[in-house]
């Protein structure tokens, strides 16, 4: 009876509103959409969520975790400041690490946290003296190629109390092995290490670029997951990255659907390898972009949590609550930053950071205002960190979990994003599954089409980008631009030549051959999952380099790297 009365009241109010609208605006048509293209109305009422499943909204800390994975979140456990950084030589990146820590960058309960990105050469699996690495050394990230480089970065840190994120893709396993070897030399066994690897070898399809073919990529991802599940109880194995999908031009709905499709495909491969989803899924997390559409991106985070819970419970029969709790690392959208009027990016990143917190993110990276021009200066990096600290300490937003819950529009939009994303997942299943859609280019093609449509809107002025196609001024904002010392390449080359000259070459060669044999067995399905990592660790203990180990793995698993 109450619901019927409510619907009648809403209908009467809408009719009154329509009369008023027509009187003022005549027959003008209201036509607005979210950034995903979802049509929206000028306002929402209770009748718009008349059929809402209130159990699906629930309370914080309860299935399906729409409102967060903890009963109380930021009030007792603030988000981690996972500012991504890395440039030049290891000791130069260490200077930035220490500076940000001194400025208050912290993980859970005041612990250390570092989100380290590798340089272009190490991400490609090249040593610095490889001709293909020319101009890439120390660019876009830190130059780490052997255990001595790793020790230069992490020396004197309490690794059992520090959360390390290795923001690496194709070389995820090799970089983790380097970290394990260096940490053990410092007295920290792998069982005590905490943090996570990206393990996102699938990301290549987002940009249609070189990398491991799909089957090989999944074999290697499963290898890392199997090893860490067995040997590293505090290490999180995989971050499903929707951020790269947004950067490639996708919409929030694409991001939501495709991260879920990726997780489904990877979970199925792990199950085929004999792993139990209740054991390995608690170690998965998400790397999600927070874009300019403020409310849609908040609703997206809520939808991702709910979908993750439903998929793992219903599709994979999980009973472990931690296997259904999505941990989300949010990065403000780099694709939204502009080289024109770069100081405007401070405002963009601030709103996006606020949106991440309203959406219940577990960790946040706030992009610096100058990232459209270069890697951040220290001043810009500290300002980005200060943005998070102001939201945490001055806004009172973190005092209440999921404070926007119950908004007619937000609840409706959360449901709509979930529904549209599930439709896309079903389409992927109907077309033969994730790997087939990767191979035939449907996934990357969908992002390209979305990127093209957005660019056309910007070019035509339908989509406004402040300082780019509207409110343009003739003057250029002059901001400091960071540059990496060109001598870094020579220093890295000198170091790796000296490193090779000081080792037992026969021992190194033998370890690399053992790695090759282990890789062949894994690739042929004869080795048992999780046994490639020990061979990698042994190779680095025998003073192999990153490039040498990756050449072995590339040759066996079919990596295409020549251009």
N, C-alpha and C positions, 0 to 999 in steps of 0.2 A: 504494500500500500504506500509506504514511504517513497519507494523508488518511483512509482507511478506518479505520485504527487510532484516529486522533484522534476521529472521529465516534463510534466505539464507546465510547471513554473518556468523552466528553461525555455520551453517553446514560446511561451507568452513574452518573455523577456527578449528573445531573439526577434520575434515579430516586431516588437516595439523598437528595437535597435535598427532593424531593417527599414522601418518607416522613417526614422530619423536620418539614417544614411542616405536614403533616396532623396529626401528633402534637401539635404546639403550638397550631395555629390551627383545627383541625377542618375544616369545610367552608366556611370563610370564603373569599370570592372576592377575588382581587387584581385591581384595576381602576384603572389609571393611564393618563394620556395626556400627550403634550406639549401646549404651548399651541396647536398647530395641530390638536389632536384626534387625533394619531397614537397608536394604542394601543402601550404599551410593556410589556415584561416586567420582573420584579423584578431580573433580572440577565442578562448576556449572556456567551456563551462563543465559542470559536473556531468552533463549528459554525454560529453565527448569521451568520457572514460566510464560510461555506464556499464560496459561489459568487462571492466578491468578485473583481473585476477588478483585480489588483494593479497593472497598468499604468495604471489609472485613478486609483490613489493616487499612485504614482510617487515622484519626489523633488522638492524645491523647485526652481523655475526651469525645469522641463521640462513639456511638454505632457502632460496637459491642465491643468496648473497648480493642481491641487487643493490642493497644499501651499504655494502662493505663486508669485509671478511672478519672483522673483529666486533665484539659487542660494544666496545668503546675504542675509538681509533686515535685521532690526533691528540685527544685530551690526555692520554697516557703514553702514546707512542707516536711522536711526530714523524713525518715522512723523512726519508733519507735525501740529503742534498747530493744527488749523483751528477755533479757537474762533469761533463765529458771534457777531457783535456789530453794533451800530448803534442809534442813538437820536438824537432831537433834531436840532439843526443839525449841519452837517458838521464844524465845529470842535469840537463836543462829542464826536462820535464819534471824531474824531482824538485827543482826549485819552485816550479809552479804548484806542484802538489803541496809542498810545505807552506807556500804563501796562502793558498786557499784554505788549508787547515787552520792556519793562524787566524784567518778571517772568519772562522766559525763553520766551515763546511764539515758536516758530521753525518754519521749513519745512525742506526738505531741506538737509542739510549746513550748518545754521546760517543759512540765508537767511531773509529776511522772509516772513511769510505773514499775510494778512488775509482773513477770510471775512465780507463785508459784506452785510447785509440791508437792503433799502430799506423806507421807511415805507409805511403803508397807501395813502397818496395816490399815491406814485410807482409802487407795484406795480399800481395800477388805471389808471395813465396819466393822472392828473389833475395840473394845476398847483395850487399852494397857494391861489390866489385863485378857483379853481373852486368854486361853491357845493356841489358834490358832495363836495369834499374837507374840508369843515368837520369839525373834530374828529379828522381823520386825519393831519394834518401832524406829522411827527416821532414818530408813535406806532408802536411795534413795529419801528422801523428808522430809518435816517437819511434826512433830507429833501434829496434831490438832484433839481434840476429844470432845471439849465442848466450850461454849462461853468464858470461862476464858482463854483457850488456844488461841482462836482467838484474844481476847483483848491484850494478851501478844505480838502478832505479829503486830497488826495494830495501837496500841495506838499512839496518837499524830500526826497521819498522816492526811493531808487534803484530805479526801476521795472523796470529790466532785471535786477535781482537780487531782486525782490519778487514773490511769488506772490499775485495778487489773485483772489479768488473773488467774482463778482457774484451774490449769492443772490437773484435776481429771476426771475419767471416770464414773464408776458405782455409785459413791457417789456424782456426780455433783450437784444434787438437794439439798442434805443434806448439803454440804459444802456451797452452796450459801445461804441457809437458816441460817446457823450459821453466815455467814458474815453479812446478813441483820440484825439479832438480835444484834450483837455486834456493828455494825455501828449506829443503831438507839440509842443505849445507849450512843454513843459518840456524838450524835446530828446530825447525817446524815441520813435523811429519805431515803428509798429505791429509791424514785423518782430521787434523786440526785447522786446515785451511778453510776459509769461508769466502763466499763471493759467487760469481757465476761467469760462465762463458756465453757468448752470443750463440754459437753453434748454428748459425743461420746460413748454411750453404745454399739454401733455396733462393736466397735474395737475388741471385743473378738474373732470374727471369723478370724481375721488376724493371730492369733496364735493358733486357735483351742483350746482355754482354757475355763475355767469355767466362768460363768456369767449369765445374764438374757437371757432367750430364746428370739428369734427375736420379736414375737408379744409383749411381755412384755417390751422389750427394747424400741420399738417404742412408746408404750403408755406412758412410762415415759419421753422420749424425747419430745413428743408432750405436755405433762403436763408442763414441764419447759418452752417451747416456748410459750404456751398459757398464762401462768402467766406473764412472762416478757413482752410479747407484750402488755398486758393489764395494768400492774402495774409499769414497770420499763423502761421508755422511752429512757434512755441512756445506757441500758444494752444490749450487744450483746449475743445472746442466744446459738449459736451453732458454733463450728469449725469442719468442715468436714475434717478429718485427712487422708491425703494420706501418711503422714510421716510414720505412722505405717505400711502401705502397703509396702513401700520401705524397712523398717527395717526387715520386714518378708520375703524379697527376691524378691519383685515385681520389675518390670521395670518402667521407666517413662511413658510408654504407659499404663501399668496396672494402675498406680497411677492415671493418668488423667481419664481413663474410670471409675474406681471404685469410685473415689470421686464424679463424676457426677452421677453414678448410685445410690450412697448413697443419694445424695441430691434429686434426683428424687423420690426415695421411701419415704423419709421423707416429702417432699413437698406434695406428694399424701396423706399421712396419716394426715398431718395437714389440707389439704383441706377437707378430709372426716370428720374431727372434726369441720368443719365450719369456719376455719380460712381463711383469705384472703391472697393469696401469696404476693400481693402488700404491705401488712402490715408487714408480718413476714420475708420475704426473705431479706430485707435490713439489718436484724440483723444476717444473716449467714456470715461466713467467712471460710477460708481454712487454714489448717496447712500442708504445702507442704515441701518435702525434696529437698535439692539442692545437687545433687550428683556430681560425678567426671566427667561425660561426659559433658563438659563445655557448648557447644552450644546446645546439646539436652535439657539440663535442662533449658536453657534460652527460647528456643522455646516452651517448655512445659508450662511455666508460661503464655506465650502469648496465647497458645491454650486454656488453662483453662479459661482465661478471655473471650475469644471469645465464647467458648462453653457454659459457664454459661449464657452469654447474650442471645444467640440464644435459648437455652433450655427454659429459663424463659419467653422469649417473645413468642416463637412459641408453646411450649408445654403447658405452664401454663397461656398464654394470659396476661402477666404482662404489665402494662402501666407505672408504676412508674419506672423512670430511675434507682433509687437506688436499686431496686429489680433485676436489670440486671448488676450491677457493682460488680465484684468479688473483695473482700478484701483478700489479700493473706499474711499470716504470713509464712515466709520461715525459716526453720531450716537447717543448714548445716548437711549433712547426718552422723549420728552417726555410721551407718553401714560401712562407709568408713574408720573409725578410726582404727588404729592398735595398739595393745599392744607392738609389736616389733617396735623398733626405734620410740617411741612415739613423738619425736620432729618433725618427718616428718608431723605429723598431723597439725602443725602450718601452713605449706604450703598448705596442702589440704583445711583446713578451710578458708584460705585467698582467694584462687581461688574460692571456693564455695560462699563465701560472695560477691566477686566481681560479680559473675554470678547472684546472687539474685538481685543485684542492677541493672545490665544491663537488667534483666528481669522485673523490675518494682515492686518489692516486697513492701508491705506496712509496714511490720514489719519484723525484722530479729533477729534470735538467732544464734550466731556464737558459735559452740561447742569448748570447751577447749581441748587442746592437750592431757590432761591426762584422758579424760573420758573413755578411754578403760581400765583404771586401777582402777578408783575410781570416786567418785564425785569430781569436780574440787577443787583444792586448791584455796585460794583467789588470789594468784599470777597468776595462770593459768586463772581464771575467768576474772581478769582485763585485761590480755593480749588478751583474746578473744574479750572483749569490745573494746580495743584499735584497733583491726583489723578493726572493723566497722568504728571507728573514722578516721583512716588513709584513708580508701576508701572514706569517706565523705569529708574530708577536704584537702586531698593531691593529689588525682588522677584526679580531674576535671571531672570524669565520670558522677557525678550527675548533671552537668550543662545542659545536653540535655536529653529530654525525649526519651526513647526507641531508643538509638543511633545506634543500629544495624539494625533497620528497613531498608528494601531495599536490604539487602544482599541476593543474589540469593539463597545461601544455606539456610540461616535462614528462609526466607519466604517459601521456598519449604518444609523445615523440619517442620515448624509450621503447614502447611497444612497437611502434612503426619501424624503427631501425631494426629491432630484433626480427620482426616479421619479414622485412625486405631482405635481411641478411640470410635468414633461413631459406628464403626462396632462391637466392643465388647459390647457396650450398647444395640445394636440391638440383639445381641446374648443372652444377659441376658433377654431381653423382650421376645424373642422367646422361651426361656426355662421356662417361667412362672413367671419371675420377680425376683427382688432382694431377697426377703425373701425366696423364694423357693431355689434360688441358695445359700443362706446362710445355709438353713436347710440341703440341700443335699451335702454340702461340696465342691461345685464347685468353689466358690470364694476362699476359703482357699487352696484348691487343686491346683488352678492355681498359687498361690504364692509359694507354696511348690515346684512345678515343676520348676518354674523359679529360685528359690533359689538353688535347686539341680544342675541345669544346670550351674549356675554361679560357684558354688563350684567345679564342675568337670573341668571347664575351668581353675580355679586357680590351682587346683591340677596337671593338665597336663601342666601348663605353658602357655597355650594359652592366658589367661588373666594375665597380670602382676600386681602384688601388690608390690610396692617398699618396700624392707625391709622384705618381707614375703617369696616370692618365687623368688626374684631377687634382686641383690645387698645386699645380706645377709652378715652380719659380725658376727664374733664370740663374739664380745663385746656387752654387754647389756648397753643401755643408762640408767643411773641412774637418775631418776627424783623423786622429793618429791611426796609421795602418801598420800592423805588425809584419815583420819580414824575418825569414829564417836565414841565418848566416850561411852563405854559400860554401864555407869551409867545412861544413858538417859532412858533406859527402866524402871529402878527402880523409877526414879524421876517421870516419867509419870504415873506409877501405883500408887504411893503415892498420886499424885495430884488428880487422878480421884476417888480414894477411899474417900479422903477428900471432894471432890466435891459432891459426892453422900450423904455423911453423913450430909452435911449442907443444904440439900434441904427438901422441903415438899414432902415426898414420895407419899402421897395420891394424891397430885396435879399432880405430874409427871406421876403416873400410869393412872390417868384419861386422861391426855393429850395424852399419848401413845395409849390408847384405842380409843380416838377420831381419832387419826392418822390411826389406823387399820381400823376403819369403813369407813373413807374417802378413803383409799386405796382399800377396797373391792368394794365400789361403782364405783370408777374409773375403776377398773379391769373388772367389770361387765358391764361397759358402762352406768351406771346409775347416775353418779355424775356430769357430765359436766366438760369440760376440764379446767385445770388451777386451780383446787381447792385442789389439794394435797399439794401444797406449803404452803398455809396458815395453814394447819394442822401441817406441819413440823415446821413452824415458831413458832406456839403456843407451840409445844412440847419442843423446845429449850428454849423458854421463861420460861417454867416450869422446866428447868434445866435437861431435858433429855440429854443423851450423843449421840454421833454419832453412836456408836455401837448399842445402844438400838433402835434408830429410824430405822437404817438399818435392824435390825433383823425383825422388823415389816414389812418393805417394801419387804424384801427378801421372807418372809413367804407367803405374799399375791401374789407376782408376779413371784414366782417360781425360784428364784436365786439358782443355784447349787454351793455351796462353800466348801462342805466337800470333802476331798481328801483321 
